[in-house]
Amino acid sequence: MTTTTSPDRAPVAPTGCCPPFDPAPYQDREVVWHDKLFVKEHVRSVFHIPLNMGSIIGHAQEKIVAAGAGPAQPLMLSDEISPWRSDLYIDVTRLVPEMEMATLTGTFLTRVYDGPYRDIPKWVDDMKRHVASRGRVLRKLYFAYTTCPRCAKAYGHNHVVLFAQVEPAEH
């Protein structure tokens, strides 16, 4: 279910759309954010299938590039609020004019999955078990879709990173 980076894996040529994704920095990590800055967008969905994601991301990217606010390694989190709507959090390095901004603060456990989207319920169950095995309490789950479907096909991998926001560890 989870993936790891293989040392013998040949480098992947970029498609010109989504950059190739290296899962190693996100596999089984604990990340702590303090007011991490994001552009926040809203996507309409039908049973969690996004309807307007491409146009929303395209518009946001234009504004992010114009503001010089793009990070070196792009990150976009999806908060699946309901089967009909998700909120997108697009990582930025500074405020972006004319865009809704948001910050995220907390401790997150991350795990990388690779496969078809229909496996997401299995991945969610696996992440819940992983959080529990670490003695943590799950607050919220975010999904980082690392490439568009066309690039996933071109690269031969459909990596999705689950970010499990957890209660802070007791010391």
N, C-alpha and C positions, 0 to 999 in steps of 0.2 A: 504494500500500500504506500509506504513512504519511499522516497527516493534518496539516493546519495550520489555524490559526484564520484565518478569513476576516473581514476588517474589515466586510464587508457582511452578515455572518450575523446574523439577527435573534435577540434574546435569547430564551431558552427558558424557559417557565413551569415552575417546579418541580412535580414530581408529588406531593410530600409523602412520598415514600419515599426514593429516592436523589437527592441534589442533582445539578443539571446539572454536567457535567464540562468544564473548560477545559483542552484539551490543551497550550496554549502553554507552561506552566511545565515540562512534562516532555518536550517534543520536542527530541531530540538534545542532551541535557544530560549533564554529568558532576556527580555528587553524591557528596560524601564524608560518611560518617556515622561518628561516634565514640560507641559504646555507645548507639545510638538505641533507645529503649524501645518494646517491643511487648507486647501480650497474645498468647500463643501458644495456638492451638487446633488440633485435629486433625479432619479431615473424611474420612469414608469415601467411596470412589468405585468406580465400575465403568467401567473403560477411560477414566479421567480425567473421567468425568461424576459430579459430586458428588451424593451421596444425602441428606446431612443438613446441607448448608451453611446453609440458611435458619434452622433451629432453633439451630445452633451460633452463628451471627452474632447472632441475636436474643437469646440468653442472654448472650453476651459484651457486647452493646451495653447491656443492662440494667445489668450490673455496672459498665461504663465510665461510664455516665451517673450512676449512684448515687455513684461515686467522684469525679465532677467531673473526669474524666481525658480527655474527648474533645477532640481537636485542632480547630482552626478549619477545616482542610481534611482530611477523612477520607482515610486511605490504608490499604489492606489488600493485603498481598502473599501470594501463594500459592506454596508450594514444592511442586511436583509430584514427590513422592518416588517414587511408583510409580503404575501404572494403578489401584491399589486404595486409595491414601491420599495426602492432601496435608496439609501443615502450613500454617496461616494465621497471618500476623503482622499484628495489628491495631494501628496506630499509636495511642499514648496519650501523655499529657503527664506522668503520674505513675504510681506503683504502684497496682494495682487489687487490693483484698483478694479472697481466695478464687479468684484466677485465676493460671494459670501465666504467668510473665513471662519475656521473652527480650530480648536486645539484639543488634543487628546493627552491625558495624563493618566499614568497607571503602569502596572506591571503586566506584561504579556508573555505567555508561553507560545512559541511558534513551532510549527511542524509543516513540512512540505509534502504534498501529495501529487501524484501524476496519474492521469487517466481521464476517462470521459466524465462529463458533468453529472451523469446519472449516478456516479459513485459518491456524490457529495454526502448523502445520508450516512454512508459507511464511514466516510472521513470524519464527519461530525461525531459519530459514536466513538471512533478511535480517539479523537481529540479529547472527548469527555473522559474516557478511561485514562488517557495520558495525564490529564490535569489531576484526576483523583489519585493516580499512582504517585504523583509528586506531593500529595498531601495538601493540595490547593483547592480553593473554591472558585468555580467559574462564575464570572459576572456577566460577560458578554462575549460573543464570537463575531469576528470580522473575517472576511474572505479577501485575499489579495490574488486577483486574477492577473497572472504575469504577462500574458500575451493575448492578442485577439485570436479568434478561432483559425483564421487563415495562417497566422504565424505559428500557432501551435502545430498545425498540420505540416508546415514547411520544416519546422525544427524537429518534428517527431516526438514532441513532449507537450503535454498540457499541464504544466505545473500550476498548482494552486497552493498558496500558503495560508494556513489557518492561524489567525492571531487570537488566542484565547486571553481575554482580559481577566485577571484573577485577583482575588483579595490579596493584599500585601502579606508577605510571610511574617509570622510572629517571631520576634527575636527574644 
